[in-house]
Amino acid sequence: MAAKTKKTDTTKIYTCKTCGSVTTMKGHLCAPVPQERTVYCDYCGAVESDTRHVCAPKVLKLKYYCGNCGRVAVSKSNVCVPRAIPQKKAKAKAKPKPKP
């Protein structure tokens, strides 16, 4: 049985210390800093250094969180202790007071 091998990408990612822009070409940044760890978001396509990145399109699909660690997920099977994320209830409009 052949062992699975991970494909590693040797492309370096740089962040601009001044403006926060992210790119693979450090010549396009005024103060480039190489990132140690990068994550590619499957939902929005952003390249992030924060492994806990949650983008707006993904937030709309999230339904559960883990009761132990707080991790959010789309389905119950993706978390250890699934808890439903409570949906915000719409506030009722106040009725105007009648004039005496």
TILUMVEX-884831 format. One record per residue (C-alpha): residue in one letter; x, y, z; chain. Coordinates in steps of 0.001 Angstrom, whole numbers, always signed. Example, Ala and Ser with C-alpha at 12.3 -4.5 7.8 and 13.67 -1.06 7.14 Angstrom:
a|+12300|-4500|+7800|A $
s|+13670|-1060|+7140|A $
This chain:
m|+0|+0|+0|A $
a|+1453|+3345|-999|A $
a|+1716|+6066|+1596|A $
k|-102|+9317|+924|A $
t|+2103|+12318|+430|A $
k|+1146|+15916|+1006|A $
k|+1785|+18400|-1760|A $
t|+3705|+21347|-430|A $
d|+3611|+24684|-2142|A $
t|+6973|+26444|-2119|A $
t|+5463|+29821|-3062|A $
k|+6166|+32341|-326|A $
i|+3459|+34720|+807|A $
y|+4351|+38250|+1891|A $
t|+2387|+40828|+3879|A $
c|+3029|+44558|+3727|A $
k|+3905|+45878|+7188|A $
t|+2512|+49306|+6216|A $
c|-850|+48607|+4555|A $
g|-1503|+44888|+5237|A $
s|-1740|+43826|+1565|A $
v|-954|+40168|+839|A $
t|+857|+38939|-2281|A $
t|+3332|+36360|-3565|A $
m|+5596|+39031|-5100|A $
k|+7422|+41000|-2442|A $
g|+8521|+43602|-4977|A $
h|+4943|+44951|-5048|A $
l|+4964|+45804|-1324|A $
c|+6649|+48761|+370|A $
a|+7607|+46833|+3553|A $
p|+7308|+43060|+2825|A $
v|+7313|+40560|+5692|A $
p|+7245|+36799|+4897|A $
q|+4353|+34914|+6490|A $
e|+5176|+31800|+8482|A $
r|+1814|+30138|+7999|A $
t|-896|+30883|+5457|A $
v|-4390|+29529|+4909|A $
y|-6458|+29636|+1712|A $
c|-10185|+30203|+2334|A $
d|-12339|+27909|+168|A $
y|-15370|+30191|+519|A $
c|-13997|+33642|-356|A $
g|-10573|+32809|-1855|A $
a|-8649|+35031|+551|A $
v|-5130|+34153|+1665|A $
e|-4997|+34647|+5436|A $
s|-2428|+34175|+8170|A $
d|-5165|+33725|+10783|A $
t|-6146|+30039|+10902|A $
r|-9474|+30978|+12526|A $
h|-10551|+33164|+9550|A $
v|-14328|+33272|+9039|A $
c|-15596|+35223|+6016|A $
a|-19040|+36722|+5354|A $
p|-20246|+34031|+2862|A $
k|-19339|+31297|+5338|A $
v|-21033|+33047|+8264|A $
l|-24374|+32835|+6460|A $
k|-24091|+29022|+6285|A $
l|-22920|+28374|+9856|A $
k|-25495|+26567|+11972|A $
y|-23523|+24865|+14794|A $
y|-20671|+25458|+17226|A $
c|-18695|+23092|+19471|A $
g|-19715|+23220|+23124|A $
n|-16107|+22461|+24162|A $
c|-13842|+24612|+21991|A $
g|-16218|+27067|+20277|A $
r|-15357|+26022|+16715|A $
v|-18129|+26872|+14231|A $
a|-19397|+24518|+11511|A $
v|-22008|+24055|+8806|A $
s|-23062|+20550|+9937|A $
k|-23244|+18660|+13245|A $
s|-20690|+16101|+12067|A $
n|-17918|+18715|+11888|A $
v|-17819|+19424|+15636|A $
c|-17353|+17211|+18720|A $
v|-20143|+18603|+20923|A $
p|-22626|+20246|+18517|A $
r|-24792|+23108|+19760|A $
a|-27178|+25057|+17529|A $
i|-26323|+28709|+16992|A $
p|-29339|+30671|+18209|A $
q|-30999|+32747|+15518|A $
k|-31582|+36385|+16379|A $
k|-35221|+37212|+16868|A $
a|-36541|+40328|+15187|A $
k|-37466|+43088|+17576|A $
a|-41108|+44112|+17572|A $
k|-41739|+47713|+16658|A $
a|-43014|+49855|+19492|A $
k|-46605|+50958|+19073|A $
p|-47069|+54707|+19058|A $
k|-48759|+56076|+22144|A $
p|-52219|+57519|+21504|A $
k|-52493|+61267|+22004|A $
p|-54928|+62273|+24820|A $
